[in-house]
């Protein structure tokens, strides 16, 4: 079987799914559909991402975060509210995207957007927001090379995941391809440092939020936990620590696409178990936020609407939605 359970998050064998045909493929697709309807989170194994590419990117990010504040701040964006470059500790409050007034998140990040702009598109301000030049750290020297290799690997994995999701929605396997030809996907590493300062009331490493785009492909810290997923009954499920696997979750735009057949689930990052008071364990993660083309019009997929379930949302431009979400968090 390609699908099994790991504590509370189901595991999908991506290679087995992609190699399946006929009734086996339909059965596996139906199980993925059930997962996306109920919790919107799953673990992907046999993903095909070369280990060296993943480790190189992980170590490059780790090396960057170990630099002194002066060196890291050289990668700050030139424009306010830019989605690229370095964001210092407490520079973001993810809960604000849901209208919740909480203290800022106890993390720092480094992010890039698309590696190059698509040719032939009008360069408006919105266009620059998504396709402007990336900011690369001066140190470590080979950071850009390793980051670009990983971005490309994530782009390939994302395409495979979307093929699986298309099958789960009873669509042609290439249905989502045309919506991601000049995508605005972002690659971001999060560092949750071992802080000695007192935690403010209600302050988390990352406040409760949903992700904004198509899907998120997360490689979490294999040693230090903290990610929690909100369950249907309102409680919080502790995501398991995994190695050589990815945690995948449905984003807001895919939930809109499916007319809320699939759920974009709230999640957060808390202090690891056994850690109390004024200090905490360092934690790192690296996430690929797979987003559609900035000019993609997102409207309900035909297989997700009928007379009893009409479209819930007005069509929305992906870029407009994503930009407003990001700007509300920083």
Secondary structure as GFF3:
##gff-version 3
##sequence-region A 1 330
A	DSSP	beta_strand	3	6	.	.	.	ID=ss1
A	DSSP	beta_strand	9	13	.	.	.	ID=ss2
A	DSSP	alpha_helix	14	19	.	.	.	ID=ss3
A	DSSP	alpha_helix	22	38	.	.	.	ID=ss4
A	DSSP	beta_strand	41	45	.	.	.	ID=ss5
A	DSSP	alpha_helix	51	65	.	.	.	ID=ss6
A	DSSP	alpha_helix	69	73	.	.	.	ID=ss7
A	DSSP	beta_strand	85	87	.	.	.	ID=ss8
A	DSSP	three_ten_helix	94	98	.	.	.	ID=ss9
A	DSSP	beta_strand	108	112	.	.	.	ID=ss10
A	DSSP	alpha_helix	125	131	.	.	.	ID=ss11
A	DSSP	alpha_helix	143	168	.	.	.	ID=ss12
A	DSSP	three_ten_helix	177	180	.	.	.	ID=ss13
A	DSSP	beta_strand	186	192	.	.	.	ID=ss14
A	DSSP	beta_strand	206	209	.	.	.	ID=ss15
A	DSSP	beta_strand	215	219	.	.	.	ID=ss16
A	DSSP	beta_strand	227	230	.	.	.	ID=ss17
A	DSSP	beta_strand	236	238	.	.	.	ID=ss18
A	DSSP	beta_strand	246	250	.	.	.	ID=ss19
A	DSSP	alpha_helix	252	257	.	.	.	ID=ss20
A	DSSP	beta_strand	267	269	.	.	.	ID=ss21
A	DSSP	beta_strand	283	290	.	.	.	ID=ss22
A	DSSP	beta_strand	297	298	.	.	.	ID=ss23
A	DSSP	three_ten_helix	302	304	.	.	.	ID=ss24
A	DSSP	beta_strand	316	317	.	.	.	ID=ss25
A	DSSP	alpha_helix	318	329	.	.	.	ID=ss26
###
